[in-house]
Amino acid sequence: MKQNITEKIIKGIGITFVISMLFSCGNTNKELNDFLANKNLPIRVGEDIHDIHQDSGVVDYKMETPLLYDYQNRKEHPYYEFPKGITITSYGEGADSTKITGDYAISFQKTGISEIKGNVVVTNYKENSILKTSQLFWDQKEDYFFTDKDFVLYKGRDTINATGFESKGDLSKLETRNNKGSISLKDKE
């Protein structure tokens, strides 16, 4: 136990020394950001992130990730990377929520497009629907999902297996391609 604490203290002193060396040499923030960008290093690293976004006191979304890399120092395409996965829960009116999980994600700030990969699951609790796929693109500005990969959508008693779809962020207005599976249709009375 003492060895672990000692190692952490030594590592912390070493990191502090390196950072102070970088700043004591007269480097500006721009020079430091350029250096990190040229070495393909993030400007910030966060662990066990729990972010809650509110607008006028109302929670819009929650985001959780075990690891976040911030590459906002990229001039052309600034982005955030979530190499150990992500969970995002968005809240609509009346406490309706949609939850997105995946093993990896990358979010580009200028375009507002995010890619989520590996065991991607989207759950709409109000509509009782669950989408599972290996890759999903999310246009955050338009709140719009799309993929060309295989997926399974469970909606009530229906199961849709297909390759490729587009939908709103709450899985409504779904357009699919190459459909397989069972869909229940209600007769009009």
N, C-alpha and C positions, 0 to 999 in steps of 0.2 A: 504494500500500500504506500509506504514511504517513497519507494522508487518511482511509482506513477506520479505522485505529487511533485517530486523533485524534477522528473522529466518534463512535466507541464510547465513548471516555473522556468526551467532552463529554456524550453521552447518559446515561452512568452517573452523572456528577456531577449532572445535571439531575434524574434519578429520585431519587437520594439526597437532594437538596435538597427535593423535593416531599414525600417520605416523612417527612423530619425536620420539615418544617413542620407536617404533619398531627399528628405525635406531640408536638411541642413546644407546641402550643396547648392542651394539657391534655385532649385527647380520650381517652376510654377505648376499650378494644377494642370494647365494645358500640356506642359511637357511631360508630366507624370502620366496623364491620360493617354497621350500619344505613345509613350513608352509601353504602357500596358497593352494598348491596342496592337502595336507592332509585334509584341510577343504573344498575341492572342490570349491575354490574361483578362479576367473580369476586373472591373473597378471595385466591386463589392461582392462578398460571399455571405450568404445568410443561412443559418441552420435553424431547423424547427420553427419555421415561419407560420404565424397565424395572423392573417390580415383580415380585418373587418372594415368594409367600406360603407359609409353612411351618407345619405343625402337628406338634409332637413330632419335629422334625428331618426330617420327610417333606414334600417339595414338593407342595402341593395344586394350585396354578396359577401361571402366569406371565402377566403382562399387559404389552403393549408398545404405546406410542402416541407419535406425533411431537409431539402437543400435547394438553394437558389443562387444562380450566378447572374450578376448584373453586367451586361455588356453595353451599357448606355454610352460608352466611349467610342463606339463605332460611328463614323461619320455618315456612311451610306445607309447602313441597315442596323440601327441599334436594336437590341433584343434582350430578353430575359430567357434563361435556360433553367429547366427544372429536371436535372438528370436522374433524380430518384423518385419522380412521380409528383402528382398534383391532385388535389381535390378542390373543386370549386362548386359552391352552392349559391345559386342566384335566387333572389326572392322577388316575386311579382306581387301584384295586388292581392290583398286578403291572405297573406302568408303562404301563397302558392310557391312552390319551389321546384327547381330543376338542379340536379346534382350531376357533375361530370367528374369522372376519375380516370386516371391513366398512369402508366408506368414511366412515361417520359413526356415532356412538353417543351415547346419553344414558342415564344410570343414576340412577334415583331411589332415595334411601337409605331412606326410610321404608317404601316398598312393596316394595323389592327387585326392581322391574321395570326392565328395560333394553330400549331399542329400538335396534336396529342396522339401518342402512339403507345402500343402495348397494352392489351387488356382494357381497352377503352369501354367504359360503361356510362351511359347517360340515362338518368332516371327522372321522369316527370311524375311527381307524387299525385298531383291533382288528376291527371288523366290515366293514372295507373299503367304507365307504359315504360318499358325498359329497352334500350338499344345497346347492342354489344357488337363491337367491331375491333379491328386491329389498328386502324388509323382513322383519324377524324380531323378535318380542318374546320376552324371556327372563325367566321368573320364577326368580330366583336362589335364593329360599328353597326352592322345590319342585323346582328343577333341571328346568324344563319349558319347552319351546319352543312357540310358536304364531304363525300368520299367516293372513291372509285373502288374501294375494297369490299369484300364480302361482309355482310352484316346480318344480324338477326334482330327483329323487332317484335317484342311481346307487347300487345296492346289488348287489354281485357282478355278475351278467350282466343284472340287471333294471334297467329305466329306468321311472320313474314320473313322468309330467307331470300336474299337477293344480293346482287353485286351492284353497288353504286346507288347513291340517293342524295337528295337535297331536301332540307326542311328548315323551318323556323327553329329558333333555339329552344323552344319548348316541345319539339317533335311534332308540331302541328303542320299542316299544309305539306305533307310528305309526298315527294315524287321519287319513285323508285324505278330501277331498270332491272331486267333479267330476273323477274320475280319467280319464287317457288314458295310453296307453303299453303297453309289453310287460312282462309278469311271468311268470317261469318257475315252474311248479309241479312238484313232485316227486311221483311216484306212490308210494304206500305199497306195500311188498312183502309 
